[in-house]
């Protein structure tokens, strides 16, 4: 139920008495509402009221193109609803938890600030994502697998599962983590990292300054292109092609330096000296030039 509404220039602020935070829906024009414009505003108020109440009822979030939403530090518990962002979402220090799917469409913009996004379904990014210092958490929630679609840059990214959940990374895409990467499975049910198209490769790039906390994960066709990941562990259940992961592949990730021209010359001289000594040992001699 809406308690009051405040008009602030070109921003309408809706406050709710339920657990959902305040919502700010920015209009396309700042012209004062009079006559037909007031009628339009009332219609918009009704639309936003429906959105607010549906959010209170955990039906999810929809921010269409041209609209904006600011959680203003509040928390929204979606309880299985989806977040579909085609306009602008500002999380600030707020939180979106209990999400099934998070979809940022092309043309959409999301600023995560220092907030939290927690979901158990698919992550899809085709828009403009500013990770800030936020956290994105993937958790269990009744689904055997989740997709990570599009290339995204995260600040802190975590995958936690006690059910052996499978995460399918979009083939050809790269997920970059700048601050912290957490992967927490169990010994009896390791988390599985795989790709959307078998036989192809996806990438995870943990920045050199980032931290990692990884236990019980199997990897198939997902390469680590930044820090070497889980260097003291082994691949638990993955089919392999896990370049940049695990202790067995650590040596493969150490580049072999090439020889300088001077080193190549020294090597050639050493080989010639070895050949000459072998010829002398076999009692061979050069032919007499007088005949």
N, C-alpha and C positions, 0 to 999 in steps of 0.2 A: 504494500500500500504506500502511496506517495504522501508524504507529510506536507511538503511545500515545494514551491519552485521559485527560483530567483533568476531574474533576467540580468545578465551582465554583458552589455554590448552585444556582440555577435555570438555569445556563448549562453546556452541554456543549461542550468545546473539542476539536476534532479536528485533529491535526497530521498533515501528509502529508509523505512523503519525496520526492514529486514536485515539480514546479516550481510547483504551485499554492500559494497562501498558506494560513495557518491559517483555519479556519472556526469561527465561533461560532454555534450554533443555540440560540436561547433558547426554553425550554419555557414552556407556559402556566401552570404551577404550580411553586412552589418547595418543595412538600412533599417530604421525603426519600423516596427510593424503597425500599420494602420489599415483600416478597411479590410480589403481582401487579403492583405498581408497578415492581418491579425487572424483571419479565418484559417489561413495556411499554417500559421504558427500553432493554432489550437489543434489542427490535424496532426502536426508534427509532435505536439505534446502527447497526444493520444498514442501515436506510434511509439514514442520513446517510453511512455508509461507501460505499454505492452511489452517492450523489450526489457524494461527494468523488472517487471513482475515475472517474466519468463526466466530471467536470470535468477531471481529469488527462488524460483521453482526448479533451478538447476537444469534448465533447458539449453544452456550454452550461451555463447557470445557471438554476435554478428556485427561487425563494423563495416558497413558498405563503403564503396568508393565515394569520396567526397565528404565523409563523416569522420569525426575523431572521437576518441575515448581516452580519458585520463583517470586512472585508478586512484591518483592522488594519495598514494601510500596505503590504500585499503586492501583488503583481501577478498577475493571471490572464490568460493568453493563450488566448483561446477558439478561435482558428484556425477561424473560420467558424460557431461555435455562437451560439445566441440567449441573451439574458438576459430572463427573464420574472419580473417582480417583482410579487407580490401581497401580500407581507408588508412587511418593513422591510429595506432595504439601507443600510449605512453604508460609504462608500468611504474616508473619512479622507484620508490622503495616498497611498492606493493607486491602482491602475490596472486598468481592464478594457479590454483591447486585442484586436483581431482579431474583434470581434463582427460578426455579420451584422445582427440586429435587436435593438433595445432596446425593451421594452414595460413600461411602468409602469401597472398596471391600477387601476381605481377602488378606493379603499380602501388601496392600496399607498402606501408612503412610501420616498423615497430621499433620502439626504443625501450629496451629492457631495464635501463638504469642500473640500480643496485638491487633489483627485485628478484623474484623467484617464479619460475614456471615449472610445474610438476605435471607430468602426463604419463599415461600408460598405453597410448595408441601411437599413431603416426605423427611424425614431424615433417612438414612440407614447406619449403622456403623457395619462393620464386620472386620475392620482393626485395625490399631494402631493410636489412636487419642491423641494428646497432646494439651489440651485446653489452656495452658498458662494463660494469663489474658484477653482472648478474650470475645467477645459477640456473641451469636447466637440468632437471632430474627426470630420468626415465625409471619407472617403478613397475612392479607387478600390478595387475588389475583385471585378471580374467582373460587376457589375450595371450596366445602362445607366441605371437611374433609382433614386431613393430617395424615400420619402415622409417628410414631417415633419408628424405628425398631432397634433392637440391644441394648446393654447396652452401655451408653456413660457417660463420666464425663465432665461436662461443668463448665466454670468459671461463666459467667453470661448468664442466659437463660431467654428469654421473649416470651410470647404469647400475641399478641394484636389483637383483632378482634372486629368489630362493627356489625358483621353479625351472631353471634352465632355459630361460626365455631366449628366443632367437631375434637378433636385430639385423635387419636387411638394409645395408647401405647402398644407395643408388650407384650403380656401376658408372665409372667415369667421374664421379663427383668427389670432392675433398671436404672433409670436416676439419676445421682448424680450431685448436684449443689454445688459448693464450695464457691461462692461469693454472687451472687444475683439471686433471682427468682422473675420474674414479670409476673403476669397474669392479663390482663386488658380486661374485657368484658364490656357490657353495661347492664343497668337494664332491657331494653326491649329485649336484645338478649345476654344472658350470654354465655360465652365460655363453651364448654362441654368437659370434660375429660372422656375417655372411654377406653376399651381394645379391642385388635384385636380378641380375642376369648371370647365371652360372657360366664359368669360363672367362669372365671378364674381371676387372679389378676396380676396387674403390680405395680411397686413401684417408688416413687419419694423420694429421700433422699437429703434434704437440710441440709448442714452441720451446726453444732451448732453455728459456727461463721458467717454464712451467713445471709443476710437480705432478707426480703420478702415484696413485694408490691402486694397485691391480692385484686381484686374487681370483683364481678359478675362472678362466675364460678359454674358449676354443675359437680359433680363427681360421677362416676359409676365404682366400682371395681378397683379403683386406690388408693393404700394405701400410706400414708406419713410415711416413716420409720425413718426420721430424726427429724427435728423440727416439732412441731405441726403447721399445716398450716391453715391460715385464722381462727384463734381461736375466733374472734369476729363476724364471719359471719355465714350464713346458706347455705345449699346446694340448689342452684338455678337450678332446672331442672334435677339434677342427680337422678338415681334410688337408690342410697345408696351404702352400703358396702364401705364406705369412712373412713376407720380407720385412725386416725391421723389428720383428718380434722375437722374444724368447731366447734362452741361453744357447740353444743349438744353432741359432742363426746369427749369433753375435759376431763370429769371425767373418761371416760373409759381408757384414756391414762395414768392416774396417778396410778402407781403401789401400791398395798396394801402390807405393810410390813408383813412378817411372824412373828410368835411368837417365842421368844427364849425359851429354856427349862425352865428357871426360871419363865418366864411369864406363861407358860403352867401349872407349878406346882401351882402358885398362883391362877390361874383360877380354877384349880381342887379343891383346898382348899375352895375357895369361894363358889363353887357349893355344896360341902359337908356341909358347914355351913348353907347355905340356905335350904338344904333338912332337916337338923336336926331341924331347927327352925320351919319348916312347920309341922314336925312330932309332936313337942311339942305343937304347936298351936291346933292340932287336938285331943289332950288328949290321945295320944297313949303312951304305955309304953312297955318296954322290958319284955319278959316272965320271971317268977320266976324260977331261976335255981335249987331251992330245990325240985321241983316236977318233 
